[in-house]
Amino acid sequence: MSHTLTIRLDRTLADWLEREAARTGVPQGRIIRNELERARKARGARPFMRLAGTVDRAKDLSARKGFSRG
């Protein structure tokens, strides 16, 4: 069940993690696991967001007459 992972953090992120662990009393490893789990769940919750920003057309996409704002 256990898998060890070694990561390098920049000073800003390492400082935040230290402060967060001290503030909450939660070990740094648990904070990281919780955040990874939250990111994993969030990704599956909105799969359509992978398409965000890919449409490159006019804002009014309607091709039917009478529905355009032009």
N, C-alpha and C positions, 0 to 999 in steps of 0.2 A: 504494500500500500504506500509506503514512504518512498519518495523520490527527492533527492537533494539537487538543488539548482543553485549555482553561484552566479550572481549578477554584480555588475559594477554600476554604482549610482553616482551622479554628479553631486557636488557638495550641497547644492540647494535641495535636491530631493532627499539626500541622506539626512540633512538637518530637519526637514519636515517630518520624516519618518521617526526620527528620535524624539522630537517634540510631541508628535501624536501618540507615540507609545507611552511617554511619560505622562501626558495629559489624561489618557484613557486608562492606563494601567494594563493595556493589552500588549502582549509581546509583538515585536516588529514582524516576525514571521507570520503571525496570525493576521495582522493588518494586511500584509501582502496577499496572503491566501484569500482573505475576504474580498479584497479589491479585484483579484483575478476572477474569482467566482462571480462577482457582480458584473464584470465586463463580459464574461462568457454568457451569462443569462441575458444581458442587454442586447447582445449581438443577435441572439435568436428571436428576440421579441419584435424586431422591426427589420426583417430581411429586405423589405422594399427600399430602405434607405440607401442601399448600395447603388441605386439608380439616381440618387439626388444629384442634381446639377448636370445630368447627361443630356437633357433636352435643350437643343439649340435652335429654337424657332421663335416666332412671334408669341407674345403673351396670350393672345387670343387665338387658340388652336382650332376653333370651330370653322369647318368648311361649309356648313349649311347656311344657305341664304336666310337672312332675317335674324341670324344669331350673332353676326359679327358686329363689332363696335366701331367700324371704320367709316 
